[in-house]
Amino acid sequence: MKIEYRDEDGRLLTQKEAFRQMSYKFHGHGPKQKKQEKRRKEIHEMEAEAANANKEFGTAANLQRTLSATGKYNRARS
């Protein structure tokens, strides 16, 4: 059996992060403002990296976009 811990947005937490969340809940307090800002910044950077990884780059991608825009690109590639 594998236990996964997730935050309120559904992101997977490490074991350390999950323990901190449980500790905050148990003791009735939360992370300070600087830690919250740092975590938001990390999440924003990870999401930006994921968005950039999905984009196609390079000459071949530019050629495909140009050909598909002009209607000369045959989608049935071999």
N, C-alpha and C positions, 0 to 999 in steps of 0.2 A: 504494500500500500504506500502511495506517495502522497504527502500532504503539501498542498500549494497554498501560499498566503498571497492574497491580493489586496490592493488598496481600494479606496472608495470609487476610483475610476476604472478598476478592473486590471490595472497593471500588476504584473507579477513582482512580488517582493522577495528580497533575499532573506535568509534566516535572521540576520542581524536586524534588518529593517522591520521585519515582522515582530521580533521581540520588543523593539523600541515602541512600536504601535500598541502592543498589548500592555507594555509598561505605562505608557501615557494614559491609556484608558483605565487601568487599575488604580493608578495614583491620582487620577482626576486632573491632570494638567496636560499640556501639549508642548510641542517644540517652540522655541523662541522665534522671534521675527526674522533674525538673520538666517537661521536654519531653514525656515519656511521659504525665504527668498532663494536660498541656495538650491533647495530641492526643486522649486518651480523652474529655475534657470536650467538645471540638469534635464528636467523633463522636456522643456522647450527645445533644448539642443538635441536630445535624442529623437524627438518627433521631426525636427528639421532634417536630421541625418536620414531618417527613414524615408521622408518625402523625396529627398535628393537621390537616394539610392534607387527609387522606382523610375526616375526619369532616364531617358536614353540620351547619351551624349556621343559626340563624335561625328565624323564625316558621313558614315553610313546612315546614322539616324537622321541627319539633316537631309540627305538625299532621299530617304524614304518619305519624310514629311513633305518635301517639295513635290515629289512625284505623286503622292496621294492627294495633295492640294490641287494639282493641275489635272488630276483624273487620268494620268498616264501610267499610274502604278498598278500593276496586276497583283491583286491580293492572293491569288492562287500561286504562291511561290513553291518551288520544288526543292 
